[in-house]
Each structure stands twice: as C-alpha cells, then as structure tokens.
Amino acid sequence: MFVGYRLALRREMGTVEWLQEFRSWAAEVTSVMARAEYATAQAEPSSTDLAQWRAELSALADQGRLFVPNIRRDEYGQHKIGTKKKCS
C-alpha cells in the first residue's frame, strides 16, 4: 500500500519535488555507505556494528525501491526466496 501511495505522490508532487526527495535519499545512501566503509576499514567491526550497518543499508535499499520500483519483475530477482508469490 505504501508503494502505491509513494507512486501516486510522485504524480501529484511533480517531477521537481520528487527529484528533491530522490536526491535527499541518494545523499543519505552515500553518507551511510561512506561511514560504513570508513568504520570497517579502520578496525575489525563487532557483530553488533555489522548488523547495524546491514540493517541501515537494507532499509535505504527498500526506500530506494519506493522511488524506483522494479518494472521488469519477470526478469530480476526470481532466484530469491519468496519472489514467486503474488502480492495483492
């Protein structure tokens, strides 16, 4: 439901506003990736730190899917568990 809301919002907001939100998300992704890379390069990260980075990056990836949905659903991700299920 949230994905449909986000796509409808894109149509209502217009391209300029959508692009501003998209750029804000992209900046956050870049920042988190840089911090994670720097932190893991400086010392051996703890399992808690790794879990935190994975969770944060996973959440950002999911947010990105709301901005740019996969339009080739039959081509990508079919090897992953649970992708054969239909969402209603």
Biopython code that builds the backbone (N, CA, C, O; Angstrom):
import numpy as np
from Bio.PDB.StructureBuilder import StructureBuilder

atoms = [
    (1, "MET", "N", (0.821, -1.180, 0.000)),
    (1, "MET", "CA", (0.000, 0.000, 0.000)),
    (1, "MET", "C", (0.871, 1.252, 0.000)),
    (1, "MET", "O", (0.558, 2.222, -0.690)),
    (2, "PHE", "N", (1.959, 1.242, 0.764)),
    (2, "PHE", "CA", (2.827, 2.413, 0.839)),
    (2, "PHE", "C", (3.472, 2.704, -0.507)),
    (2, "PHE", "O", (3.671, 3.865, -0.864)),
    (3, "VAL", "N", (3.802, 1.649, -1.260)),
    (3, "VAL", "CA", (4.425, 1.839, -2.572)),
    (3, "VAL", "C", (3.458, 2.564, -3.494)),
    (3, "VAL", "O", (3.842, 3.511, -4.180)),
    (4, "GLY", "N", (2.211, 2.126, -3.511)),
    (4, "GLY", "CA", (1.210, 2.801, -4.328)),
    (4, "GLY", "C", (1.046, 4.253, -3.913)),
    (4, "GLY", "O", (0.892, 5.137, -4.756)),
    (5, "TYR", "N", (1.081, 4.487, -2.621)),
    (5, "TYR", "CA", (0.991, 5.862, -2.119)),
    (5, "TYR", "C", (2.159, 6.696, -2.610)),
    (5, "TYR", "O", (1.976, 7.837, -3.035)),
    (6, "ARG", "N", (3.368, 6.130, -2.553)),
    (6, "ARG", "CA", (4.568, 6.860, -2.961)),
    (6, "ARG", "C", (4.526, 7.187, -4.458)),
    (6, "ARG", "O", (4.893, 8.288, -4.866)),
    (7, "LEU", "N", (4.078, 6.225, -5.272)),
    (7, "LEU", "CA", (3.992, 6.459, -6.711)),
    (7, "LEU", "C", (2.912, 7.480, -7.041)),
    (7, "LEU", "O", (3.094, 8.315, -7.927)),
    (8, "ALA", "N", (1.788, 7.417, -6.332)),
    (8, "ALA", "CA", (0.732, 8.414, -6.536)),
    (8, "ALA", "C", (1.223, 9.788, -6.105)),
    (8, "ALA", "O", (0.912, 10.794, -6.742)),
    (9, "LEU", "N", (1.979, 9.826, -5.037)),
    (9, "LEU", "CA", (2.539, 11.088, -4.557)),
    (9, "LEU", "C", (3.471, 11.690, -5.603)),
    (9, "LEU", "O", (3.508, 12.907, -5.786)),
    (10, "ARG", "N", (4.221, 10.833, -6.282)),
    (10, "ARG", "CA", (5.118, 11.323, -7.332)),
    (10, "ARG", "C", (4.325, 12.025, -8.422)),
    (10, "ARG", "O", (4.734, 13.080, -8.906)),
    (11, "ARG", "N", (3.206, 11.453, -8.807)),
    (11, "ARG", "CA", (2.380, 12.080, -9.843)),
    (11, "ARG", "C", (1.807, 13.405, -9.349)),
    (11, "ARG", "O", (1.744, 14.375, -10.104)),
    (12, "GLU", "N", (1.394, 13.450, -8.096)),
    (12, "GLU", "CA", (0.800, 14.660, -7.543)),
    (12, "GLU", "C", (1.840, 15.748, -7.272)),
    (12, "GLU", "O", (1.578, 16.930, -7.495)),
    (13, "MET", "N", (3.000, 15.354, -6.799)),
    (13, "MET", "CA", (4.033, 16.318, -6.426)),
    (13, "MET", "C", (4.637, 16.992, -7.637)),
    (13, "MET", "O", (4.950, 18.182, -7.596)),
    (14, "GLY", "N", (4.800, 16.268, -8.684)),
    (14, "GLY", "CA", (5.506, 16.789, -9.826)),
    (14, "GLY", "C", (6.957, 16.347, -9.784)),
    (14, "GLY", "O", (7.465, 15.909, -8.752)),
    (15, "THR", "N", (7.585, 16.468, -10.884)),
    (15, "THR", "CA", (8.944, 15.966, -11.041)),
    (15, "THR", "C", (9.953, 16.682, -10.161)),
    (15, "THR", "O", (10.850, 16.045, -9.608)),
    (16, "VAL", "N", (9.824, 17.989, -10.021)),
    (16, "VAL", "CA", (10.814, 18.758, -9.246)),
    (16, "VAL", "C", (10.839, 18.318, -7.794)),
    (16, "VAL", "O", (11.912, 18.079, -7.239)),
    (17, "GLU", "N", (9.687, 18.208, -7.176)),
    (17, "GLU", "CA", (9.618, 17.806, -5.778)),
    (17, "GLU", "C", (10.069, 16.363, -5.600)),
    (17, "GLU", "O", (10.776, 16.038, -4.646)),
    (18, "TRP", "N", (9.650, 15.486, -6.537)),
    (18, "TRP", "CA", (10.059, 14.090, -6.454)),
    (18, "TRP", "C", (11.575, 13.983, -6.554)),
    (18, "TRP", "O", (12.199, 13.230, -5.806)),
    (19, "LEU", "N", (12.159, 14.727, -7.468)),
    (19, "LEU", "CA", (13.601, 14.693, -7.656)),
    (19, "LEU", "C", (14.335, 15.202, -6.413)),
    (19, "LEU", "O", (15.407, 14.696, -6.079)),
    (20, "GLN", "N", (13.773, 16.189, -5.733)),
    (20, "GLN", "CA", (14.381, 16.680, -4.491)),
    (20, "GLN", "C", (14.391, 15.582, -3.434)),
    (20, "GLN", "O", (15.395, 15.382, -2.750)),
    (21, "GLU", "N", (13.273, 14.872, -3.301)),
    (21, "GLU", "CA", (13.221, 13.772, -2.333)),
    (21, "GLU", "C", (14.186, 12.650, -2.730)),
    (21, "GLU", "O", (14.861, 12.068, -1.881)),
    (22, "PHE", "N", (14.240, 12.361, -4.019)),
    (22, "PHE", "CA", (15.132, 11.316, -4.510)),
    (22, "PHE", "C", (16.586, 11.675, -4.225)),
    (22, "PHE", "O", (17.359, 10.824, -3.785)),
    (23, "ARG", "N", (16.958, 12.912, -4.469)),
    (23, "ARG", "CA", (18.333, 13.350, -4.209)),
    (23, "ARG", "C", (18.657, 13.314, -2.722)),
    (23, "ARG", "O", (19.780, 12.987, -2.339)),
    (24, "SER", "N", (17.695, 13.644, -1.894)),
    (24, "SER", "CA", (17.896, 13.579, -0.446)),
    (24, "SER", "C", (18.159, 12.130, -0.019)),
    (24, "SER", "O", (19.060, 11.866, 0.777)),
    (25, "TRP", "N", (17.366, 11.199, -0.553)),
    (25, "TRP", "CA", (17.572, 9.783, -0.258)),
    (25, "TRP", "C", (18.957, 9.333, -0.747)),
    (25, "TRP", "O", (19.672, 8.633, -0.031)),
    (26, "ALA", "N", (19.330, 9.738, -1.966)),
    (26, "ALA", "CA", (20.624, 9.347, -2.531)),
    (26, "ALA", "C", (21.778, 9.886, -1.683)),
    (26, "ALA", "O", (22.784, 9.201, -1.494)),
    (27, "ALA", "N", (21.635, 11.098, -1.177)),
    (27, "ALA", "CA", (22.671, 11.676, -0.317)),
    (27, "ALA", "C", (22.801, 10.872, 0.974)),
    (27, "ALA", "O", (23.909, 10.656, 1.464)),
    (28, "GLU", "N", (21.677, 10.432, 1.521)),
    (28, "GLU", "CA", (21.701, 9.613, 2.739)),
    (28, "GLU", "C", (22.379, 8.274, 2.461)),
    (28, "GLU", "O", (23.165, 7.798, 3.279)),
    (29, "VAL", "N", (22.085, 7.673, 1.330)),
    (29, "VAL", "CA", (22.725, 6.406, 0.952)),
    (29, "VAL", "C", (24.241, 6.590, 0.869)),
    (29, "VAL", "O", (25.002, 5.790, 1.413)),
    (30, "THR", "N", (24.664, 7.641, 0.188)),
    (30, "THR", "CA", (26.099, 7.911, 0.034)),
    (30, "THR", "C", (26.760, 8.111, 1.382)),
    (30, "THR", "O", (27.854, 7.598, 1.620)),
    (31, "SER", "N", (26.114, 8.844, 2.257)),
    (31, "SER", "CA", (26.662, 9.111, 3.585)),
    (31, "SER", "C", (26.801, 7.826, 4.404)),
    (31, "SER", "O", (27.843, 7.584, 5.014)),
    (32, "VAL", "N", (25.763, 7.018, 4.413)),
    (32, "VAL", "CA", (25.801, 5.778, 5.199)),
    (32, "VAL", "C", (26.856, 4.827, 4.636)),
    (32, "VAL", "O", (27.596, 4.204, 5.397)),
    (33, "MET", "N", (26.928, 4.712, 3.320)),
    (33, "MET", "CA", (27.918, 3.822, 2.719)),
    (33, "MET", "C", (29.339, 4.287, 3.033)),
    (33, "MET", "O", (30.212, 3.469, 3.323)),
    (34, "ALA", "N", (29.569, 5.580, 2.976)),
    (34, "ALA", "CA", (30.904, 6.108, 3.271)),
    (34, "ALA", "C", (31.270, 5.869, 4.735)),
    (34, "ALA", "O", (32.395, 5.469, 5.037)),
    (35, "ARG", "N", (30.326, 6.114, 5.642)),
    (35, "ARG", "CA", (30.600, 5.886, 7.065)),
    (35, "ARG", "C", (30.846, 4.411, 7.349)),
    (35, "ARG", "O", (31.733, 4.064, 8.129)),
    (36, "ALA", "N", (30.062, 3.543, 6.717)),
    (36, "ALA", "CA", (30.240, 2.099, 6.924)),
    (36, "ALA", "C", (31.588, 1.643, 6.379)),
    (36, "ALA", "O", (32.289, 0.862, 7.023)),
    (37, "GLU", "N", (31.948, 2.123, 5.208)),
    (37, "GLU", "CA", (33.237, 1.743, 4.634)),
    (37, "GLU", "C", (34.396, 2.233, 5.494)),
    (37, "GLU", "O", (35.345, 1.489, 5.743)),
    (38, "TYR", "N", (34.322, 3.478, 5.946)),
    (38, "TYR", "CA", (35.388, 4.038, 6.777)),
    (38, "TYR", "C", (35.493, 3.279, 8.101)),
    (38, "TYR", "O", (36.590, 2.933, 8.539)),
    (39, "ALA", "N", (34.359, 3.028, 8.726)),
    (39, "ALA", "CA", (34.363, 2.360, 10.029)),
    (39, "ALA", "C", (34.914, 0.946, 9.930)),
    (39, "ALA", "O", (35.649, 0.502, 10.812)),
    (40, "THR", "N", (34.568, 0.241, 8.869)),
    (40, "THR", "CA", (35.035, -1.143, 8.745)),
    (40, "THR", "C", (36.486, -1.212, 8.271)),
    (40, "THR", "O", (37.157, -2.222, 8.485)),
    (41, "ALA", "N", (36.973, -0.159, 7.636)),
    (41, "ALA", "CA", (38.368, -0.144, 7.187)),
    (41, "ALA", "C", (39.316, 0.198, 8.324)),
    (41, "ALA", "O", (40.484, -0.188, 8.281)),
    (42, "GLN", "N", (38.847, 0.910, 9.337)),
    (42, "GLN", "CA", (39.692, 1.362, 10.438)),
    (42, "GLN", "C", (39.979, 0.266, 11.460)),
    (42, "GLN", "O", (41.072, 0.207, 12.022)),
    (43, "ALA", "N", (39.013, -0.585, 11.695)),
    (43, "ALA", "CA", (39.183, -1.642, 12.703)),
    (43, "ALA", "C", (38.230, -2.780, 12.380)),
    (43, "ALA", "O", (37.325, -2.638, 11.557)),
    (44, "GLU", "N", (38.442, -3.893, 13.028)),
    (44, "GLU", "CA", (37.547, -5.028, 12.855)),
    (44, "GLU", "C", (36.216, -4.700, 13.538)),
    (44, "GLU", "O", (36.174, -4.555, 14.760)),
    (45, "PRO", "N", (35.136, -4.583, 12.774)),
    (45, "PRO", "CA", (33.854, -4.220, 13.384)),
    (45, "PRO", "C", (33.272, -5.370, 14.201)),
    (45, "PRO", "O", (33.491, -6.543, 13.898)),
    (46, "SER", "N", (32.544, -5.014, 15.218)),
    (46, "SER", "CA", (31.873, -6.040, 16.021)),
    (46, "SER", "C", (30.665, -6.559, 15.245)),
    (46, "SER", "O", (30.227, -5.943, 14.273)),
    (47, "SER", "N", (30.143, -7.678, 15.679)),
    (47, "SER", "CA", (28.962, -8.229, 15.009)),
    (47, "SER", "C", (27.767, -7.296, 15.173)),
    (47, "SER", "O", (26.896, -7.237, 14.305)),
    (48, "THR", "N", (27.726, -6.571, 16.287)),
    (48, "THR", "CA", (26.659, -5.594, 16.501)),
    (48, "THR", "C", (26.772, -4.447, 15.504)),
    (48, "THR", "O", (25.771, -4.010, 14.936)),
    (49, "ASP", "N", (27.991, -3.963, 15.294)),
    (49, "ASP", "CA", (28.206, -2.894, 14.321)),
    (49, "ASP", "C", (27.828, -3.345, 12.910)),
    (49, "ASP", "O", (27.173, -2.614, 12.167)),
    (50, "LEU", "N", (28.250, -4.556, 12.555)),
    (50, "LEU", "CA", (27.920, -5.082, 11.231)),
    (50, "LEU", "C", (26.410, -5.203, 11.050)),
    (50, "LEU", "O", (25.871, -4.858, 9.999)),
    (51, "ALA", "N", (25.745, -5.690, 12.070)),
    (51, "ALA", "CA", (24.288, -5.827, 12.000)),
    (51, "ALA", "C", (23.629, -4.461, 11.831)),
    (51, "ALA", "O", (22.659, -4.325, 11.085)),
    (52, "GLN", "N", (24.149, -3.461, 12.514)),
    (52, "GLN", "CA", (23.604, -2.109, 12.405)),
    (52, "GLN", "C", (23.781, -1.569, 10.987)),
    (52, "GLN", "O", (22.845, -1.012, 10.413)),
    (53, "TRP", "N", (24.989, -1.735, 10.415)),
    (53, "TRP", "CA", (25.230, -1.248, 9.046)),
    (53, "TRP", "C", (24.347, -1.977, 8.048)),
    (53, "TRP", "O", (23.783, -1.362, 7.143)),
    (54, "ARG", "N", (24.228, -3.287, 8.213)),
    (54, "ARG", "CA", (23.385, -4.066, 7.299)),
    (54, "ARG", "C", (21.932, -3.623, 7.370)),
    (54, "ARG", "O", (21.274, -3.464, 6.343)),
    (55, "ALA", "N", (21.442, -3.427, 8.569)),
    (55, "ALA", "CA", (20.045, -3.010, 8.732)),
    (55, "ALA", "C", (19.807, -1.634, 8.123)),
    (55, "ALA", "O", (18.807, -1.420, 7.438)),
    (56, "GLU", "N", (20.717, -0.710, 8.369)),
    (56, "GLU", "CA", (20.562, 0.645, 7.840)),
    (56, "GLU", "C", (20.630, 0.654, 6.312)),
    (56, "GLU", "O", (19.831, 1.320, 5.654)),
    (57, "LEU", "N", (21.588, -0.089, 5.753)),
    (57, "LEU", "CA", (21.710, -0.144, 4.299)),
    (57, "LEU", "C", (20.531, -0.875, 3.661)),
    (57, "LEU", "O", (20.078, -0.507, 2.577)),
    (58, "SER", "N", (20.038, -1.905, 4.332)),
    (58, "SER", "CA", (18.871, -2.624, 3.828)),
    (58, "SER", "C", (17.647, -1.719, 3.809)),
    (58, "SER", "O", (16.877, -1.732, 2.848)),
    (59, "ALA", "N", (17.464, -0.937, 4.863)),
    (59, "ALA", "CA", (16.332, -0.008, 4.920)),
    (59, "ALA", "C", (16.429, 1.034, 3.809)),
    (59, "ALA", "O", (15.424, 1.378, 3.186)),
    (60, "LEU", "N", (17.628, 1.529, 3.566)),
    (60, "LEU", "CA", (17.806, 2.509, 2.494)),
    (60, "LEU", "C", (17.545, 1.884, 1.122)),
    (60, "LEU", "O", (16.983, 2.535, 0.241)),
    (61, "ALA", "N", (17.944, 0.641, 0.941)),
    (61, "ALA", "CA", (17.658, -0.047, -0.323)),
    (61, "ALA", "C", (16.157, -0.197, -0.522)),
    (61, "ALA", "O", (15.645, 0.001, -1.624)),
    (62, "ASP", "N", (15.457, -0.545, 0.547)),
    (62, "ASP", "CA", (13.997, -0.658, 0.464)),
    (62, "ASP", "C", (13.361, 0.687, 0.140)),
    (62, "ASP", "O", (12.427, 0.757, -0.659)),
    (63, "GLN", "N", (13.856, 1.746, 0.749)),
    (63, "GLN", "CA", (13.339, 3.080, 0.442)),
    (63, "GLN", "C", (13.575, 3.423, -1.023)),
    (63, "GLN", "O", (12.725, 4.035, -1.670)),
    (64, "GLY", "N", (14.724, 3.028, -1.538)),
    (64, "GLY", "CA", (15.031, 3.281, -2.942)),
    (64, "GLY", "C", (14.055, 2.583, -3.869)),
    (64, "GLY", "O", (13.715, 3.103, -4.932)),
    (65, "ARG", "N", (13.608, 1.408, -3.468)),
    (65, "ARG", "CA", (12.621, 0.691, -4.278)),
    (65, "ARG", "C", (11.297, 1.437, -4.345)),
    (65, "ARG", "O", (10.535, 1.272, -5.297)),
    (66, "LEU", "N", (11.027, 2.242, -3.356)),
    (66, "LEU", "CA", (9.810, 3.056, -3.389)),
    (66, "LEU", "C", (9.943, 4.192, -4.405)),
    (66, "LEU", "O", (8.960, 4.594, -5.026)),
    (67, "PHE", "N", (11.136, 4.692, -4.566)),
    (67, "PHE", "CA", (11.380, 5.739, -5.559)),
    (67, "PHE", "C", (11.456, 5.159, -6.969)),
    (67, "PHE", "O", (10.906, 5.724, -7.915)),
    (68, "VAL", "N", (12.137, 4.034, -7.097)),
    (68, "VAL", "CA", (12.391, 3.447, -8.409)),
    (68, "VAL", "C", (11.970, 1.978, -8.360)),
    (68, "VAL", "O", (12.807, 1.102, -8.142)),
    (69, "PRO", "N", (10.690, 1.705, -8.557)),
    (69, "PRO", "CA", (10.228, 0.323, -8.489)),
    (69, "PRO", "C", (10.790, -0.512, -9.636)),
    (69, "PRO", "O", (11.120, 0.013, -10.700)),
    (70, "ASN", "N", (10.892, -1.799, -9.406)),
    (70, "ASN", "CA", (11.386, -2.728, -10.412)),
    (70, "ASN", "C", (10.298, -2.946, -11.451)),
    (70, "ASN", "O", (9.280, -3.575, -11.160)),
    (71, "ILE", "N", (10.501, -2.434, -12.656)),
    (71, "ILE", "CA", (9.478, -2.572, -13.693)),
    (71, "ILE", "C", (9.636, -3.846, -14.499)),
    (71, "ILE", "O", (8.753, -4.193, -15.283)),
    (72, "ARG", "N", (10.736, -4.544, -14.322)),
    (72, "ARG", "CA", (10.971, -5.813, -15.017)),
    (72, "ARG", "C", (10.858, -6.961, -14.018)),
    (72, "ARG", "O", (11.813, -7.710, -13.811)),
    (73, "ARG", "N", (9.722, -7.088, -13.422)),
    (73, "ARG", "CA", (9.519, -8.066, -12.353)),
    (73, "ARG", "C", (9.756, -9.499, -12.797)),
    (73, "ARG", "O", (10.173, -10.335, -11.995)),
    (74, "ASP", "N", (9.494, -9.793, -14.065)),
    (74, "ASP", "CA", (9.665, -11.158, -14.550)),
    (74, "ASP", "C", (11.117, -11.493, -14.865)),
    (74, "ASP", "O", (11.445, -12.660, -15.083)),
    (75, "GLU", "N", (11.996, -10.489, -14.892)),
    (75, "GLU", "CA", (13.388, -10.716, -15.253)),
    (75, "GLU", "C", (14.341, -10.726, -14.061)),
    (75, "GLU", "O", (15.320, -11.472, -14.070)),
    (76, "TYR", "N", (14.081, -9.926, -13.051)),
    (76, "TYR", "CA", (15.031, -9.747, -11.956)),
    (76, "TYR", "C", (14.485, -10.277, -10.638)),
    (76, "TYR", "O", (13.300, -10.138, -10.333)),
    (77, "GLY", "N", (15.365, -10.881, -9.874)),
    (77, "GLY", "CA", (15.019, -11.300, -8.524)),
    (77, "GLY", "C", (14.246, -12.599, -8.427)),
    (77, "GLY", "O", (13.828, -12.977, -7.333)),
    (78, "GLN", "N", (14.043, -13.286, -9.524)),
    (78, "GLN", "CA", (13.247, -14.513, -9.487)),
    (78, "GLN", "C", (13.953, -15.655, -8.760)),
    (78, "GLN", "O", (13.307, -16.610, -8.331)),
    (79, "HIS", "N", (15.279, -15.561, -8.621)),
    (79, "HIS", "CA", (16.030, -16.606, -7.922)),
    (79, "HIS", "C", (15.929, -16.480, -6.407)),
    (79, "HIS", "O", (16.344, -17.383, -5.680)),
    (80, "LYS", "N", (15.379, -15.366, -5.927)),
    (80, "LYS", "CA", (15.298, -15.139, -4.490)),
    (80, "LYS", "C", (14.081, -15.839, -3.903)),
    (80, "LYS", "O", (13.055, -15.997, -4.564)),
    (81, "ILE", "N", (14.216, -16.249, -2.664)),
    (81, "ILE", "CA", (13.137, -16.934, -1.962)),
    (81, "ILE", "C", (11.960, -15.976, -1.806)),
    (81, "ILE", "O", (12.135, -14.818, -1.427)),
    (82, "GLY", "N", (10.771, -16.468, -2.098)),
    (82, "GLY", "CA", (9.556, -15.684, -1.877)),
    (82, "GLY", "C", (9.174, -14.780, -3.027)),
    (82, "GLY", "O", (8.149, -14.104, -2.939)),
    (83, "THR", "N", (9.940, -14.730, -4.099)),
    (83, "THR", "CA", (9.617, -13.817, -5.184)),
    (83, "THR", "C", (8.526, -14.356, -6.098)),
    (83, "THR", "O", (7.960, -13.606, -6.893)),
    (84, "LYS", "N", (8.227, -15.632, -5.996)),
    (84, "LYS", "CA", (7.205, -16.212, -6.860)),
    (84, "LYS", "C", (5.801, -15.916, -6.354)),
    (84, "LYS", "O", (4.821, -16.120, -7.070)),
    (85, "LYS", "N", (5.704, -15.432, -5.113)),
    (85, "LYS", "CA", (4.403, -15.151, -4.511)),
    (85, "LYS", "C", (3.818, -13.875, -5.110)),
    (85, "LYS", "O", (4.536, -12.914, -5.384)),
    (86, "LYS", "N", (2.542, -13.887, -5.301)),
    (86, "LYS", "CA", (1.848, -12.708, -5.817)),
    (86, "LYS", "C", (1.377, -11.859, -4.654)),
    (86, "LYS", "O", (0.818, -12.374, -3.686)),
    (87, "CYS", "N", (1.603, -10.553, -4.750)),
    (87, "CYS", "CA", (1.123, -9.628, -3.732)),
    (87, "CYS", "C", (-0.247, -9.137, -4.139)),
    (87, "CYS", "O", (-0.499, -8.892, -5.318)),
    (88, "SER", "N", (-1.127, -8.993, -3.177)),
    (88, "SER", "CA", (-2.451, -8.483, -3.520)),
    (88, "SER", "C", (-2.656, -7.100, -2.954)),
    (88, "SER", "O", (-3.719, -6.507, -3.142)),
]
sb = StructureBuilder()
sb.init_structure("model")
sb.init_model(0)
sb.init_chain("A")
sb.init_seg("    ")
for serial, (resi, resn, name, xyz) in enumerate(atoms, 1):
    if name == "N":
        sb.init_residue(resn, " ", resi, " ")
    sb.init_atom(name, np.array(xyz, "f"), 0.0, 1.0, " ", f" {name:<3s}", serial, name[0])
structure = sb.get_structure()
